[in-house]
């Protein structure tokens, strides 16, 4: 069963409480999403580390309930 955008956003915000999250359903099928995540927790982290933090927040749902997620991550600009 696919995840909905609200569940993805909720999980990311639970894992990264200060995150600003925008989710887009890329195909309208509830299976292919893009997530834009901005969090101060990303400061000093590589892009790979930032993505790993988001995947960790999704608690193992990547590849199962959540088939595809295109990620754009960044730290807030001061």
Wavefront OBJ file of the C-alpha trace (Angstrom):
o trace
v 0.000 0.000 0.000
v 1.538 3.342 -1.039
v 2.187 6.148 1.414
v 0.462 9.492 1.155
v 2.282 12.826 1.120
v 1.019 13.757 4.586
v 2.538 10.623 6.129
v 5.892 11.290 4.460
v 5.915 14.873 5.711
v 4.912 13.801 9.232
v 7.676 11.188 9.476
v 10.334 13.602 8.233
v 9.209 16.268 10.712
v 9.220 13.727 13.549
v 12.819 12.810 12.699
v 13.916 16.384 11.948
v 11.660 18.595 14.101
v 12.832 21.947 12.694
v 12.520 20.809 9.078
v 10.649 22.722 6.443
v 9.212 20.033 4.177
v 7.501 20.224 0.804
v 6.262 17.003 -0.802
v 5.207 16.637 -4.439
v 3.456 13.606 -5.945
v 5.361 13.373 -9.226
v 2.993 11.068 -11.116
v -0.250 11.326 -9.187
v 0.030 7.643 -8.324
v 0.976 7.933 -4.639
v 4.156 5.996 -5.401
v 6.628 8.536 -6.803
v 7.370 11.613 -4.715
v 9.832 14.462 -4.509
v 10.730 15.921 -1.124
v 12.374 19.280 -0.513
v 13.722 19.346 3.040
v 15.482 22.240 4.769
v 16.825 21.635 8.283
v 19.507 23.136 10.496
v 20.461 19.532 11.346
v 22.010 19.368 7.860
v 24.636 22.047 8.615
v 28.123 20.685 8.022
v 26.786 17.424 6.583
v 27.462 16.102 3.082
v 24.558 15.628 0.685
v 24.793 11.863 1.239
v 24.633 12.318 5.025
v 21.633 14.643 4.661
v 19.787 12.076 2.547
v 20.652 9.315 5.021
v 19.107 11.427 7.796
v 15.869 11.736 5.806
v 15.825 7.993 5.043
v 16.362 7.285 8.747
v 13.386 9.529 9.575
v 11.270 7.417 7.189
v 11.888 4.410 9.461
v 12.572 1.747 6.825
v 9.638 2.584 4.559
v 11.882 3.499 1.622
v 11.713 0.759 -1.001
v 8.614 -0.773 0.581
v 5.596 1.433 1.215
v 7.482 4.302 -0.405
v 8.680 3.237 -3.837
v 10.518 6.333 -5.102
v 11.563 9.564 -3.430
v 13.619 12.234 -5.171
v 15.319 14.250 -2.437
v 16.552 17.818 -2.356
v 18.052 18.717 0.998
v 19.803 21.782 2.385
v 20.578 23.689 5.533
v 18.856 27.056 5.989
v 20.704 30.024 4.534
v 21.619 32.558 7.223
l 1 2 3 4 5 6 7 8 9 10 11 12 13 14 15 16 17 18 19 20 21 22 23 24 25 26 27 28 29 30 31 32 33 34 35 36 37 38 39 40 41 42 43 44 45 46 47 48 49 50 51 52 53 54 55 56 57 58 59 60 61 62 63 64 65 66 67 68 69 70 71 72 73 74 75 76 77 78
